[in-house]
Amino acid sequence: MSSLPKAISVFRNLTYWPFVAISWLPAVVLFKAHGGEITKVTGESMYPTLNANFNENLKKDICWIKKWRPTDGLKRGMIVTARNPLNPETLQVKRIAALEGDTVITRAPCPVSSIQIPVNHVWLEGDNIDASKTLDSNTYGPIPINLIQGKVTHILLPFQRFGRLRWWEYGINARVSEGQGNCAPGWF
C-alpha cells in the first residue's frame, strides 16, 4: 500500500509542469502574433544596416520586431517587416522610402521612370546600393500598408551591434520628393 501514494505523487509531479506549460501556450501565441517576436534577418538586401558583416561571414543579425499596431505612425526611413506581394507566405525586411502622396524616381527593373504613391500604400526599398541584390518596390510597385506586419526596433545579435535601430538617422532618399497625403491618387 505504501507504493501507491508514492506513485500518485510521481504522477502529480509529471503532470503538473506540462499542465503549467500548456496553460501558458495561448498567452505566448497571442504575444507572438500581436506583441512582438525575435527574427533572424537573412540575405543582403538591407546591407549595411542589417547583416553588416554579410561580405565577411555568414552570421545573421537577430532583431526584435514590434508587432503591436504595425501601421500606426509610419515614417520615411523606418525599417519594417512586410508580406512579400509576390510570395505572401514569406516576410521581407525593408525600409520605407516613400509614403502616400510622395513621388519616387524609380530604379530598374521598374517599367516607369517615376510613380506617385497612392493612398494607403508605401514604397519599400532595401539599403543595398546594388539594386540587383534587393527585391523591393522597384520590382513589385507600392504595397498596401496592410501588408506591413511589424517594425524592426532593435538589433539583439551580434552583441557588438546590440541596441536600438536608429532609423531616424537615415538620410532622406534623394529619389523621393515628399508629397501631401491628401493629394495622393485615390483621394476624390
Buried (B, 14 or more C-beta within 10 A) or exposed (E): EEEEEEEEEEEEEEEEEEEEEEEEEEEEEEEEEEBBBEBEBBBBBBBEBBBBBBEEEEEBBBBBBBBEEBBEEBEBBBBBBBBBBEEEEEBBBBBBBBBBBBBBBBBEEBEEEEBBBBBBBBBBBBBBEEBEBBBBBBBBBBBBBEBBBBBBBBBBBBEEBEEEBEBEEBEEBEBBBEBEEEEBEEEE
